[in-house]
Amino acid sequence: MYAAGWYILIFVFSALVLLPVAVTWVTKWIKWWKYLRYLRSLPSPPRHWLMGHVSQMDMGEANVNRLTRYHIEFPDLYVSFFGPFLPNVVITSPEHRKTILKSTEPKADFYYFLVDWIGDGLLLSSGEKWFQHRKMLTPGFHFDILKSYVPIVNEVTHTLLDIWQEHSDKGTSFNVVDYASLYTLDILLRCAFSDHSSSCLVEKDNSPYVNAVHEISKIPVLRMRFPPYHPNWIFKLSPLGRKFHGCIKILHEYCDKAINKRRKQLLEDSGSLSKKYVDFLDILLSAKDEQGYGLTDEEIREEVNTFMFEGHDTTAAGLYWILYCLATNPDHQEKCRSEARQVMHNKDDVSWEDLNKLTYISMCIKESMRLYPPVPMIARKLSQDCELDGYKLQKGTNITIHVNAHHHNPKIWPDPEKFNPLRFSIENVKLQDSFAFTPFSAGPRNCIGQNFAMHELKIAVAHIVNRFYIGVDPSHKVERFLSLILRAKYGIMLKLHLA
């Protein structure tokens, strides 16, 4: 009887403790279920009762065109589902889109598939941490810093052109995608780490770091499309997860080694390095907040990996799509060549002062980014309830903005499939909504490195058209492929001959 009394007391006590928790969870589930029913009542393309819209997410050319069509069929928003219970609200209205981009809402759940790689850096962080880091890193992209990178871009571009000269001499076509990726990675390694010890363009696949960068960027999208891999513990046990974490080990070890080496140099040099230019790692190591606190080694690694992630494949895609556009639009290519020769005027390099003079090349790059935005989608997660013209969206809702579809919307861009650089003339830009063209996102969470990327692309294009005529291989089919980056599914085969 004595023991039974204790059991009763334990049971009552447990019930009193657990009941409020149970009530809270049940209340949350009921609220979520009602919200899910509400989302199912909103505009949505036809979907499978179990799989939702997963079968439509093939990422190829058909899906690219489908998403563009949905922007016309659903002028405000529509809901897509990963299976029966994972909703995603796609914003199609320009005004609703602007509302989301003007906010500092954190990134959507999908981006957290990247967290083991890039950590809680600028891309993924939110709130006070994001605000402080953004403020601390902004000086690193000041024009005085970017100016010092111009000789580096020129140097790597000369290496690229010398390699391409061999293809030109032989008259053979080649896949520009592979070279563009190595080219931008070379530049980033030199600008981020002052790493001149290796050349990605020359060594190609001989560097473990280069191989890891190439492999790791493909994996998060494969994981996203396979829901059983969404839980971390399952993914880590899978072959894909082991490959992902093997790449992470290589990347983090490289970064940690560079940070430790640079810290040691700073101590030996009493806080200042005798270098030709200040690289991104220097900026991170010297960054301080209002209280004089700097970043930890882990935070520095997060920001460096974020910088490498956001500045590598995206700029590479920007380069190979602009070259494809110029190859298929020879009249505009000739205008770029004429401008490059006038600005460079028989010089070997593009100078800092030359960049603002490359106006037509700049317009062509922007028009290429409209047709083929390197980052084809932006995803956010609502941190508070939101109402958009009567649509009531709850806190925690994942929101997607399809940049590519928006850039091809005929209501915003007349004759959207035509390559027309004059859309970005000074006169026409004044008439545009500032949120109509968003290859670098927009609002407070826009890409902090967009000027760096544009300078890199302008220098590359000026050099390339100055030296070569660019044509396409007519036997090769070019198709878009939606990933974290808007890729060319089968690559892009170009032919060059001396101009």
C-alpha positions, 0 to 999 in steps of 0.5 A: 500500500505504501509503494502504491501510494508513491506510484500514485503520487509520481503518476499525478505529479507527472500528469501535472507536469506533462499535461500543459506540455501535451496541451501546448503541442496539441494546440500547436498541431491543431493550429497548424492543421487548420493553417494547412487546410487554409493553404490548400484552399489557396491558388495552386497548380494541380498536384498529386494527393500524396506527392504534391508537386514533387513530380513537377520539380524535375529542374530541367528546361520543362520546369523552367518554362512551367514556373514562368507560365505559373507566374502568368496563371497565378498573378498574386501567389500560389502554393506548392507542396513537397509531399502532403504536408510541406507547403511553400508559398511562391510569390508572383505579384511584383508588389508582394515580392517587393514586400518580402525583399524589403524585409530582413526575413531569414532564409527558408528551411531549405538553405539550412541544408548548407549550414554544416558547410557555410555555418551561420554566416551572412547568408543564413544568419538573422536578427542581431548577428546578421545585422552586426556581421553585415555592418562589419563586413560592408567595408570589405567591399568598399571601392578602395578595396575592390580597386586592389583586386583589378590586377588580380582579375586581369592576371587570371584572365590572361591565363584563361585567354592563353588556354583558350588560344589553344582551342582557337588555334585548333579550331575545336569547340570546348565547354566554357562552363568548366573553364568559367568555374575554375576561372572564378575559383582562381580569382576568389582564392587569390582575393580571399586568401592571397593564395597564389601558390596554385592555379585552378585553371592550370591544375584543373582537377589536381587540387583536393580543394577544387574538387571538394568545391565542385562536388559539394555545391551539387549535393544540397539540391539532390538532398532537397529533392529526396525528402527521406534525406531531410532529417540530418541523422538519416542524411549523415548515414547515407552515401551522399551525406558521407560524401558531403561531410568528406568535402566539408572536412577538406574545405574547413581544414583549408580555411582553418589553416589559412586563418591560423597562418594569417593570425600568426603573420599579424602577430609577427607584424604587429597587426599590419601586413606588408602586402600589395593588397588587403584580402577578404581574410585580412578584413575579417580578422581586423573587423570590429564591432562598436564595443571593439570585439572581433570575430571568432575563428569559427565566425571568420570561417563561416564568412569565408565559406559563405563568400566562396559559396556565393561568389564562385558558381554564381559568377561563373554562371554569369560569365558563361551565360553572357558569353552564350548570349554574345555568341548567339547575338553577334551584332551585340558582340561586335558593339562590345568589341568596339567598346572594349577596344576603344576603352582599352586602347591597345593596353594589356589590362583593364584599369579601375578607371576603365570599368565605368567606361564599359557601359555597353558591356555592362548593359549586355551583362545585365540583360544576360542576367535578366534572361539567365539569372545566376541565382534563379530563386530566393527563399525566405521564412516568415518570422511573423504573421503576414497579410498580402492583399487578403492572403493571411500567411503565418509565422514560419511559412516558407516563401519562394521568389522565382527570380528567373520566372519574374525576369521572363514575365511579359507583364514586366518585361515586354518581349521577354525572350529577346536579348535587348541590352538597351533595357538597361540604358540610363534612360530606361533604368530610370523608368524601371521599378528598382525591384524588377531586376534582382539577380543579386536579390534586393533590399537589405539582404541584397548580395554584399559582393555584387560590385565585386562580381560585376567588375570581374565580369566586365573585365573578363568580357572586355578581354575576351571580345577584344581577343576573340570572336565568339560563336556557338557549336551548332551541333550542341544543345543548350538547356537550362537546369534549375539548381542553387545556380541556373546551370547549363544542363549539358554545358555550353560549347563555344568556338573561338577565332582571333578577332 
